[in-house]
Amino acid sequence: MDLFKSLDISEPFVIAHNKGSNVLIDLPLQGKSKEARVVYIDERTDNPFDWLTTIECATEAHFIDSVFANIVEQLALNENSHLYLRSAVSFTPVFQNLRVKTYA
């Protein structure tokens, strides 16, 4: 909750996680920034669970296959979530709640 408050969000927003340990991906969020603010998950905290309130409050969520995608999947946090796969499906856990897209 403290992290969410520190972001000072008062309008509808989209949350995105596009940075992994060895990759930074330009997610296809064109047009989203005109409709709503885009908040990117970053390193301001080393605990992914600090982002839960922010993820839950977002109008949309976009994730690369990462710990954040897995948390959202397991807890069914945001029904309007999108997953962008970076690796072959055989290396990726099964996702049922996120809309899966292949990042090329």
C-alpha positions as CSV (number, residue, x, y, z in Angstrom):
1,M,0.0,0.0,0.0
2,D,2.9,2.4,0.8
3,L,4.3,1.9,-2.7
4,F,1.0,2.6,-4.3
5,K,0.6,5.8,-2.3
6,S,4.1,6.9,-3.2
7,L,3.3,6.6,-6.9
8,D,0.7,9.4,-6.5
9,I,-1.8,7.9,-8.9
10,S,-5.2,9.7,-9.1
11,E,-6.3,8.8,-12.6
12,P,-6.9,5.5,-14.5
13,F,-3.7,3.8,-15.3
14,V,-2.1,0.8,-17.0
15,I,0.7,-1.2,-15.3
16,A,3.5,-2.8,-17.2
17,H,6.5,-5.0,-16.4
18,N,8.9,-5.0,-19.4
19,K,12.3,-5.5,-17.8
20,G,13.8,-8.9,-16.8
21,S,17.2,-9.8,-15.5
22,N,18.6,-9.9,-19.0
23,V,16.1,-8.1,-21.2
24,L,14.2,-4.9,-21.7
25,I,11.2,-5.2,-24.1
26,D,9.3,-2.4,-25.7
27,L,5.8,-3.6,-25.1
28,P,3.1,-2.6,-27.6
29,L,1.4,-0.1,-25.4
30,Q,1.0,2.5,-28.2
31,G,-2.2,4.5,-27.5
32,K,-2.4,3.4,-23.9
33,S,-0.4,6.4,-22.7
34,K,-3.0,8.7,-24.4
35,E,-5.9,6.9,-22.7
36,A,-4.3,6.3,-19.3
37,R,-1.0,6.8,-17.5
38,V,1.4,3.9,-17.9
39,V,3.2,2.9,-14.7
40,Y,6.2,0.6,-15.1
41,I,7.2,-1.8,-12.5
42,D,10.8,-1.0,-11.6
43,E,13.5,-1.6,-8.9
44,R,12.2,0.9,-6.3
45,T,11.6,-2.2,-4.1
46,D,13.1,-5.6,-4.1
47,N,9.9,-7.3,-3.0
48,P,7.5,-8.1,-5.9
49,F,4.6,-8.3,-3.4
50,D,4.9,-4.6,-2.8
51,W,3.4,-4.1,-6.2
52,L,0.2,-6.1,-5.5
53,T,-2.1,-3.1,-4.7
54,T,-0.9,-1.2,-7.8
55,I,-1.5,-4.3,-10.0
56,E,-5.0,-4.8,-8.6
57,C,-5.9,-1.1,-9.1
58,A,-4.7,-0.9,-12.7
59,T,-7.3,-0.9,-15.6
60,E,-5.0,-3.1,-17.6
61,A,-1.8,-5.0,-16.8
62,H,1.0,-6.1,-19.3
63,F,3.8,-8.4,-18.3
64,I,6.7,-10.2,-19.8
65,D,7.0,-13.8,-18.6
66,S,8.4,-13.1,-15.1
67,V,7.7,-13.4,-11.4
68,F,5.1,-10.7,-11.7
69,A,3.2,-12.6,-14.4
70,N,3.3,-15.7,-12.2
71,I,2.0,-13.8,-9.2
72,V,-0.8,-12.3,-11.2
73,E,-1.7,-15.7,-12.7
74,Q,-1.6,-17.5,-9.4
75,L,-3.6,-14.9,-7.5
76,A,-5.9,-13.9,-10.4
77,L,-5.2,-10.3,-9.5
78,N,-6.3,-8.4,-12.6
79,E,-8.8,-9.8,-15.1
80,N,-7.5,-7.5,-17.9
81,S,-3.9,-8.8,-17.9
82,H,-1.7,-9.6,-20.9
83,L,1.4,-11.8,-21.0
84,Y,4.1,-11.4,-23.6
85,L,6.2,-14.6,-23.9
86,R,9.9,-14.3,-24.5
87,S,10.7,-18.0,-24.6
88,A,9.4,-21.1,-26.2
89,V,6.2,-22.4,-24.7
90,S,7.9,-25.5,-23.5
91,F,10.0,-23.4,-21.1
92,T,7.1,-21.3,-19.9
93,P,4.6,-22.3,-17.1
94,V,1.0,-22.8,-18.1
95,F,-1.0,-19.6,-17.9
96,Q,-4.8,-19.7,-17.8
97,N,-5.8,-16.3,-16.5
98,L,-3.6,-14.0,-18.6
99,R,-4.1,-13.2,-22.3
100,V,-1.0,-14.8,-23.8
101,K,0.8,-13.0,-26.7
102,T,4.1,-14.0,-28.3
103,Y,6.6,-11.2,-28.3
104,A,8.7,-11.2,-31.6
